Amino acid sequence: MSGSFITVYTPDSSLASPLRMVRMMFRDLAASRSLGWRLAVRELSAQYRQSLFGFLWALIIPLANTVVWIFLSRSGIVRVADTGLPYPVYVFVGTMLWGIFMDALNAPLQITTVAKPMLAKINFPRESLVLAGIYQTLFSAAIKVALIFAALVLMGIRPGWILLLFPFGILSLILVGTTIGLLLTPLGILYTDVGRAMPLLAQFLMYTTPVVFPMPKSGWAAVLFQCNPLTPLILAARDWIMGLPNTCLGYFLAVNLATVALLLIVWAVYRLAMPILIERMSA
């Protein structure tokens, strides 16, 4: 039967045959595309069905953060060093990019939590949940990117050919966010404290990333910013959409390659943990 899934249960651990496990992972990923899309559409519809502002919520929080930081800067409450760009542009683009990362970070745990009843009753590839989260993030990212482009056009900024690299910056933020989110999902299913702590930790992480502040030039803060793997992603994406040359391309590529390797490990852990989590949820 087309579209059906066959699961074979054996007493052997999947780790006993890593190559076979990897083949199964990619097989289930390919088979999950359609279901992942349907789950994403369902979740997006459920989120905005009874919302007055609808899809505008994808923009309201980043815009609110932008307004707050522009006010703090212009009122002199917070002194911001030279950013190389008009500060409203710098912080606006930065908060929109950060919003995309946060959407990717939260998506795996959120959609797995919502799917708890279905997980306990229906056997389906768990990769469809991860894909559904990525689809939702891409949808939200498209709205944010469209607003960035509209703002740049209004300000008369023309990025040029280097804009072609900008999608790689967006995909990198989604890749890193999804990987970290997937890593935290098993713990988040077991302990709700993880989901509650994520916004607090993400807020601290934002202040050590060049989102609303420029890169410090010296001191421990400079070291903290440079050691943050999100720094080259935000810098590269902002530079590319502004048409500026990027000076951290090597760091950017290194972070992405390391994240791809980590994603394969986290994905395997997620697959191995899900049966145990489902059993605990059904108990």
BELVEN-V96988 format. One record per residue. PHI is phi in degrees with one decimal (* if undefined). D_CENTER is the distance of its C-alpha to the mean C-alpha in Angstrom with 2 decimals. Layout:
PHI&D_CENTER  PHI&D_CENTER
This chain:
*&35.23  -68.5&32.42  86.5&28.94  -84.7&30.20  -120.9&28.76  -113.9&31.10  -113.1&30.28  -106.3&32.83  -98.2&33.19  -132.7&34.94  -73.0&35.88  -81.0&34.29  -71.7&30.91  -62.5&28.27  -69.4&28.13  -67.9&31.75  -134.2&30.77  -58.8&27.46  -63.9&28.00  -63.8&28.71  -63.7&25.61  -63.5&23.43  -61.1&25.35  -65.5&24.78  -60.5&21.03  -73.3&20.87  -65.3&23.57  -67.1&21.75  -62.9&18.54  -64.6&20.82  -74.9&22.61  -93.5&19.56  -59.8&18.59  -68.3&20.94  -65.2&20.38  -59.5&16.58  -64.6&17.24  -65.2&19.83  -64.7&17.76  -64.4&15.03  -62.0&17.97  -62.8&19.59  -68.3&16.79  -64.1&16.27  -64.2&20.05  -66.6&20.42  -65.5&18.05  -108.9&19.93  -62.1&23.37  -106.9&24.94  -100.9&23.07  -67.3&25.33  -92.6&22.79  56.8&20.78  -69.4&17.89  -63.7&18.70  -63.4&16.72  -67.4&13.56  -111.5&15.51  -61.0&17.70  -66.1&15.67  -60.4&14.54  -65.4&18.14  -63.7&19.64  -61.6&18.04  -61.4&19.37  -61.7&22.78  -60.7&23.04  -72.5&22.48  -65.3&24.81  -63.0&27.37  -61.8&27.17  -71.4&27.63  -73.3&30.44  -82.6&32.25  84.5&32.42  -65.7&30.90  -121.9&28.25  -96.1&29.32  -112.1&26.78  -68.3&27.94  -59.9&28.15  -99.6&24.84  81.6&26.54  -136.2&25.41  -54.6&26.52  -57.3&24.62  -56.8&23.63  -68.1&22.02  -59.1&20.35  -74.4&18.85  -64.2&18.06  -65.0&16.03  -61.8&14.37  -69.9&13.40  -66.4&12.10  -64.3&9.84  -64.5&8.80  -61.4&8.34  -64.8&5.85  -61.1&3.75  -65.2&5.24  -59.7&5.01  -67.0&2.15  -65.2&4.19  -81.5&7.06  -58.6&7.36  -58.1&9.19  -68.8&11.52  -62.2&12.21  -74.5&13.23  -69.4&15.09  -64.2&16.89  -63.8&17.94  -86.5&19.16  -51.6&21.34  -60.3&24.61  -69.4&23.93  -62.2&23.01  -77.2&26.34  -115.4&28.41  -122.7&27.11  -94.3&26.53  -150.5&23.78  -61.3&21.25  -69.4&18.39  -61.4&16.16  -64.0&16.47  -69.0&14.34  -64.6&11.41  -63.3&12.17  -61.0&12.57  -64.0&9.11  -67.0&7.95  -60.6&10.90  -62.3&10.18  -64.1&6.89  -62.6&9.19  -63.2&11.91  -63.8&10.54  -64.2&9.54  -60.8&13.10  -65.2&14.64  -65.2&13.28  -64.7&14.30  -61.1&17.58  -68.5&18.29  -60.8&17.76  -61.0&20.17  -61.8&22.57  -65.8&22.74  -65.9&23.41  -63.6&26.10  -64.0&27.72  -88.9&27.89  74.3&29.38  -92.0&26.81  -119.3&26.98  -65.7&24.50  87.1&26.55  -65.8&25.84  -64.4&23.17  -59.6&20.87  -62.7&20.67  -84.3&18.39  -57.9&15.81  -56.1&13.95  -66.1&13.46  -65.8&11.76  -64.9&9.25  -63.2&8.84  -66.0&8.64  -61.5&5.74  -69.1&3.89  -61.4&6.38  -67.3&6.26  -61.8&3.23  -64.0&4.83  -63.4&7.95  -65.5&8.20  -62.6&7.55  -67.3&10.04  -62.8&12.25  -85.7&12.67  -60.6&13.26  -56.6&16.92  -65.8&17.81  -65.9&16.19  -70.4&18.36  -77.2&21.38  -129.4&21.02  -67.4&19.75  -59.2&19.87  -62.5&16.49  -63.3&14.80  -75.4&17.10  -82.0&16.54  -57.7&12.76  -60.7&13.18  -66.4&16.09  -65.5&14.61  -66.0&11.61  -64.7&14.46  -63.5&16.40  -62.8&13.71  -62.7&13.41  -76.8&17.19  -107.7&17.18  -126.5&14.98  -72.2&16.77  -94.4&15.14  -112.8&18.38  -116.7&20.64  -74.8&21.81  -63.8&22.05  -63.5&24.99  -95.7&27.83  -159.3&29.36  87.2&29.43  -65.9&27.15  -64.6&24.45  -63.4&24.41  -64.4&24.06  -62.8&21.18  -63.1&19.27  -69.4&20.19  -78.9&19.22  -73.0&15.67  -66.4&13.60  -79.9&11.16  -57.4&14.41  -65.5&15.12  -69.8&11.79  -66.0&12.38  -61.5&16.06  -64.8&15.98  -63.0&13.98  -66.8&16.26  -62.3&19.30  -67.5&18.90  -74.5&18.57  -90.0&21.48  77.0&23.49  -103.4&23.88  -69.0&24.36  -97.2&21.75  -104.6&23.29  -125.3&20.63  -62.6&20.11  -61.2&21.28  -63.5&18.87  -59.0&15.97  -66.2&17.25  -62.9&17.94  -62.8&14.44  -67.8&13.20  -64.4&16.24  -64.2&15.88  -68.6&12.31  -61.1&13.77  -62.9&16.64  -65.4&14.75  -60.7&12.72  -61.3&16.22  -68.1&17.51  -64.4&14.84  -60.4&15.19  -63.2&18.95  -62.7&18.85  -60.7&16.96  -63.2&19.72  -70.6&22.42  -80.7&21.36  -59.0&20.96  -57.9&24.77  -66.7&25.55  -65.7&23.15  -63.8&24.58  -63.0&28.05  -68.9&27.45  -68.3&26.07  -84.7&29.18  -71.0&31.60
